[in-house]
Amino acid sequence: MSNPESFAHADAQLNQEALVYHAAPSPGKTAIHIKKAAETQRDLSLAYTPGVAEPVRRIDADPGTAYQYTNKGNLVAVITDGSAVLGLGDVGPLASKPVMEGKAVLFKHFADIDVFDIEVHAKHPQEFIETVRRIAPTFGGINLEDIAAPHCFEIEQILMDELDIPVFHDDQHGTAIIIAAGLLNALELQNKGLEDARIVVLGAGAAGIASIRLLMTLGAHRNNIFAIDRQGVIHTGRRDLNPYKFGIAADTEKRTLADAMEGADVFIGVSGPDLISAEVLSAMAPRPVVFALSNPVPEIRPEIAHKVRDDIIMATGRSDYPNQVNNVLGFPFIFRGALDARASRINEDMQIAAVYALKDLTHEPVPQSVLDAYGLDTLSHGPEYIIPKPFDPRLRDHVAPAVARAAVESGVAPKPAD
């Protein structure tokens, strides 16, 4: 796909197929099934009254036994207010439901985690927080989804502090984890180190800010990271910054995207289509790394980027190019590890464990099933393979245990990982 017309044609065809997929043979993508026998009078007396009274008494005496007698330990809420849905913006809670159902499909398919999708009408963060707080006993974890910045930061932090189950905003940390894993591999291939790299991040919403925070935790220097919003470079001299943007502000004289890109080693785009010109790309340092993650149209299209720079390593958010940065590489297995360890939160140590598990998996020989799934004859660590493929069956066995171990070692899980 090398021009806007081909993008538009492919998207129109996909849109029509998606409508049929969602509507037929019955509406929606998820359903509930019964796990226990319900065929006889005895079955019903065990499932409901009078037999159900005994697990109720056990849980009342010891709340921890809810993980033994109910589905709490394998149940996650995917919950949104619909204020920042994909690239569609504030479409509201009802219109967000197809996305939340889709997230449920991914949780179940990749990590065998059950999900209730919950769409909340809440115009203010406190309303949303109160809703989640009240329903939290049902779940083993909370996946916040498609909530606009800056409210998403406040919502997540308060819920993390108040609840005793993991709360994870995937648009922040899930994206950041996949970016970090791919970037570490790409920099290694380009013979560069994260601690010295000059990094430009275009887009200072949830994903951009979380990515910068994680990269700094991993060793990137704050004054080597230039975040760009609609007003230009986020620098310490600006007076229009909220606390979240001020936390990533650089002490720099650079003011524009072009200023920041001159001599930069890394570009990370979490913004919008076609925002990086060939001229701006050509001003980057030798052997640059470009993550153009706007979807469906990247900040700069790979055809253009590779024509301008033959020394580039590039990733996008699309599945039809190499190096797709896809959150499905992270969140199902991060929650799987957290639930298996019965963690009370998903902390920074667990996020870093996920980064390195993903990074290291890319160095392992690729199984034939992955090659078959993507129609490839061969695939190995290199410029077109810096992060695992979403259908790699090893992801669960690599990422989930690493996250569970980190939960135990960091003190947020009460028992050793199984």
N, C-alpha and C positions, 0 to 999 in steps of 0.2 A: 504494500500500500504506500504509494509515493506521492499522492496529491490529495487535496481536500475532497475532490469528487469521489475518489475511491473510498475514503473514510466514510463519507455520507451514504454511499450506496450500501456498504457493508453494515453500517449502523441501522439503516432503514430495514434491511432484511432481518437483522437480529431483533429489532424491536417487534416486528410482526410475529416472529417465532416465539419471543418471550411472552407475548399476550396469550398465544395458544397454550404455551407451557403452563402458565399460571391458571388458566381457566379450565382446561380439560385434563382428564375426564371428570374431575371435580375441582371446585375452586380451592385455591391455596396450595401450600407446599408441605404442610405438616399435619399430623393427626396424633391422637393418643391411643395407645393399645394397652391391654391388660396383661400384666406379667404373671399373674397367679391364676390357678384354676377357679372357674366360676360356673361349674356345670351341675352341681348338686346342692341340696339343702345344706349339707355339711360344709361345703365350700363357702356358701354365703354366710353361714354362722361364724366362720373363721374370718372372712373378709370384712364383715360388718358386725352387727350385734348378734350374740353377746361377746364373741371372741375378741373383738377389737378393743374391748375394755382393758385387757391385760397389758398390751403394749402402751396404752395411754397411761396406766398406772406406773409402768416402768420409766417412761419418759418424764412424767411428773416428778418422780423421785430422783432421776438422773438425766438431765437434758441431753447429755452426750449420747445416750442410747438412741436418740432420734436418728443417728447415722446408721444404727443397726436395724431399726424396725421400720424406717420410712425411706422414701427416695431422696431425702434431703442431700445426702452425700454425693449424689450424681446429678443434681438438678441446679441449673444456672438460669437466672433471669437475664434476658437480653432486653434492656429497657431504655426508652428514649422519650424525648419530648418533641422529636421531629423538627428541631430547629436548625439542623445542618446536615441534611440527608444527601449523601454522596456529593455530586456537584450541582444538586438541584436546589440547595438552600433550605429556607424555612418553609417546608411544605406542610408542616403540621403533623400531629400524631397519627391520624388515620392514614394519610398517604404514605407514611413511613412504614406501614405494616408489611408490605412485600419485602422490604429490605430486612426487617427484623426476622421474618419467617425464613428468609434466605440465610441469615446468620445461624438460625437454629439448625438448618440443614447441614451447614458446614460443621458445627459442633458435633452433631450426631454422626455424620459420615466419617469424619477424620479422627474423632477421639471418643466416640460412643458416649457422649454427654447429652443428657436430656435437657431440653430448654422450654421454658414458657416465654413467649415474646409478649412484652407489655408496653403498650403505647399510652403515655400519660399526657393528659391535657393540663399543662402547668406553665403559666406565663412568667413565673418568678422562680428563681432557684430554690427558695425556701419551700415552696409548694412541692416541687419535685423531690427535694430531700426528705420532706415529711412523708411523702408517699412511699419512697423506697424504705425508709426507716420502719414504717408500719408493716410492710409485707416481707421484710427480710427474714423472719423466722422460717418461712417456707423453703428457703434456698440454701445451697451450699456455697454459692458465689453469685456475684452481681457483675454483669458485663454492661457497662454504660456505653451507649452507642449514639453517634450522630447528634451530639449536643454541642451547640455553638460555643466558641470561645468569646469572652473569657469566663462565662458562667461554668463551663465544664471543669475548670480548674478548682473553683470553689466547691462545686458539687462533689467532685471526687474526693477532695481532701477531707471535707466534713464527714462524708460517709465512711471513709477509711478510718477516721479517728473514732467514730461512734459504733461501728458494727464489728462483730467478732468473726466475720467471714470475709473472704477476699472480695475487694471492689477494684475493678480494672476498667479504665477507659481505653478501649482498643484503638480509637482514632488517635490517641496520644501515644501510648506506650507500645502498642502492637506495631504501629508504623515505625516508631523509633527503633525498636529491636531489630526489625528486618533490615532497615537502612543501615544500622550499625554493623550487623553481621556482614552484609554485602560490601560495605565500605572498607572494613578491615581487610577483607580478602583482596579487593581491588587495589588498595594502597600497597599491599604487599607485592602484588604483581607489578606495580609501577615503581617499585623500589623507593617507596616513601613511607614515612611514619606519621601516625595520627597526631602525635605530640608536636610535630613541626608543620603540619599541613595547614594551608590557608583555605578556609572553607566559606563558601557563600551559600546561604539558605534563603531562597525566594519563597516567601509565604510565612507569616508569623502567627498562624492560628494554632490549633491544638497540636497538629502533627509537627509543625516546624519548631515550636517551642520545646516540645518533649524531646525531639531529636537532638536539639542543641544541648539540652540538659544531660541527656544520656551520653552524648559524645564527649562532653566535658568530664563527666564521671569516668569515662574510659581513657582520658588523657589529653583530649584536645584543649588548647589554650583559649580562654575566653576572648582575648584580644586578637586571636587569629580567626575568629568566627564572625562573619558579617551577615546579620539577618536583615532582610529587606521586607518592608511592608509598603503600603500605597504611598507613604510619604518619603520613602527612600531608606537609607541605611538607618538602622536602629542604633543610635550612639548615645553615650552618657550625657551629652549636652542637650538632648531633646527634653522638652517640658510637657510633651503630650503622651507620655508613656504610662500605661497601667503597671502595677507591680510585676506582672508576669513578663511583660516586655522589658522592663527595666532590668530584670534579672538576667537577661541575655544581651544587654547593651554592651557594645564595644567602645573602648576609649580610642577613637580614631578620627581622622580628618576626612575620611571617605564619606561621600554624601549620596551618591547615585549607584544604581546597579552596575553601570559601566565602570565606575571607579572601583567598585568592589571586585569585579570580575578580572580586572587587569592583574595578571600574575597569580591568579588563584589556582590552587591545586584541585579543588573539589567544588562542584556545583550540585546542590540538592534543591530541586524544584518541587514544591507542594503548593502550587498556586493556580496557574491557568494556562491555556493553550498558546503556543507560538509567541512566548514572551522573550525568548532568547534568540538574537539574530546571529547569523554566521559571523558577522564582524565582532560581536561581543565574545563569541566562543573562541575565535582566533586569538584573542588577547590573553587567554588563560596560559598558565605556565606549561612547560613541556610535560608530556605524559599526564594529561588531566583525567579526572574521573567525573563523569556527569551522570547524575540520577535525575532524569526528567520525568517526574511521576504524575503529572497532571493526566487525568483520564477522562475521556478516551483519547484526547489529543495532547501529546506531551508539550512541554515548554519549548523544546526544539526536537524536530523529528529525526530519528536515527539516520535516515538517508542523507539529510543535510549535514548532520554532525560528522558522520564518517567521511563525507566528501571534503569537509573543511579541515578535519584533523584525522590523520592516519595513525596517531599515537594515543587515541582515546579509548577508555573503557567506559561503556555506557549501560545504564539500566533504565527501564521504563516501568510503568504500571500495567502495561499491556501483555497479554499472553502470546501475542503473535510476533514478539521480538525476544531475543535472548535476555536473560537476567530480569525476569519479572519480579518486581518488589510487590509481594502479595501477602497481606496480613494472615491469610490462612496458613502460612508457614509457622505462625506463632501462637495466636490466641487459643486454638483448640488444645494444644499440647501444654501450654502454660497453665491453663485451667486444669487439664488432666493431672499435671504434676501437683498443683496446689490442692486439688480435691483428694488425690491419693494420699497426700501427706496430712490431710485435714488442717491445712494452714489457715491462720486467722487473717492473713493479708498476702498480697503479692508485692514484695518489697524490692528494693533496688538490687539486692544480692540475687534474687530469683530472676530478675530481668537480665542481669549480666550473665548469669548461667545460661539463659536461653540464647543470648547473643553468641557466646562461644560454642555452644552445642551446634547451632546452625552454621557458624563459621567452619568448625572442624569437620562437619559432615560433608561439606563440599570437597574436602580433600580425599575422601574415601572413594574407592571404586564404585561406579554407578551400576546398580543391578539392571539386569536385562528388562525387567518389568517397566522400569522408568524409560528406557530407550524405546520400548514398544509403545508406551503410552504417548510418546511425543514424536514417533516416527523417525527416530534417529538411529544411525549405525554406531555412533560412538559419542561419548561425552566425558570430559574430564576437566579438572580444575584449570581455568584459564580465563582469558578476557571475555568469553561468552558463557562462562559458567562460574559465577562468583557467589551464587546462593543456590540452595537446593531447589528442586522442582516441587511444586505443590503435591503431586501425586507420588512422591517418593515414600514408599511404605516404611522406611526406617525412621521417619520424623518422630513418630510417637515414642519409639524405643530410645531415641537419642535425647530429644528435648524434654519430655515429661520427667524422666528420672533425674535429669540434671536440675530441673526446677525443684523437684521434690527434695533432693539432697540439699540444695541451697536453703530451702525453707527450714529444714531440720537444723542445719548448721548455723543459720542466722537466728534461731530461737523463736520462729513464728509458727512452728509445727510441733504438736505434742508427742509425736511418736516417730520412730524411724520410718523412712519410706519403704514401701513394699516393693 
